[in-house]
Amino acid sequence: MTDLGLWHKVILPVTAHFRAGRGRFLLEHFPDIRRMRICDLGGSRHFWDNLGIDVPRKNITIFNISEGETQGVSGKKDDGIDFRL
């Protein structure tokens, strides 16, 4: 099996399984999460985009993210604020 084949057959399903579990945990402990403002330390857009919870992107502020992923409150990429610590 190629590295890419392993990734698609094993790694992606495993990460999706654990991500879905984290989504269930968040909904169970924070049932109003869709209306909350979230400060995610060390997070990523990818996590929230693939969590399965429809939290408006404008409600999520992410710190410690990779260069090029910064997004300010206005929704525009790189508002001149570097969120990396």
Backbone hydrogen bonds, N-H to C=O, Kabsch-Sander energy under -0.5 kcal/mol:
donor,donor_aa,acceptor,acceptor_aa,energy
6,L,2,T,-2.6
7,W,3,D,-2.1
8,H,4,L,-2.3
9,K,5,G,-2.4
10,V,6,L,-2.5
11,I,6,L,-1.3
12,L,7,W,-2.7
14,V,10,V,-1.9
15,T,11,I,-2.8
16,A,12,L,-2.4
17,H,13,P,-2.1
18,F,14,V,-2.0
19,R,15,T,-2.4
20,A,16,A,-2.3
21,G,17,H,-1.7
22,R,18,F,-2.0
23,G,19,R,-2.1
24,R,20,A,-2.3
25,F,21,G,-2.3
26,L,22,R,-2.5
27,L,23,G,-2.4
28,E,24,R,-2.3
29,H,25,F,-2.4
30,F,26,L,-2.5
33,I,30,F,-2.1
35,R,32,D,-2.3
36,M,32,D,-0.5
36,M,33,I,-1.0
38,I,59,N,-3.6
40,D,38,I,-0.6
40,D,61,T,-3.0
41,L,39,C,-0.7
42,G,40,D,-0.6
42,G,63,F,-2.0
43,G,40,D,-0.7
43,G,63,F,-0.7
48,W,44,S,-1.3
49,D,45,R,-3.2
50,N,46,H,-1.6
51,L,48,W,-0.8
55,V,53,I,-2.0
59,N,56,P,-2.3
60,I,57,R,-1.8
61,T,38,I,-3.1
61,T,59,N,-0.5
62,I,60,I,-0.5
63,F,40,D,-2.8
64,N,83,F,-1.5
69,E,66,S,-2.1
72,G,76,K,-1.6
75,G,72,G,-1.9
78,D,70,T,-1.8
82,D,80,G,-0.5
83,F,81,I,-0.8
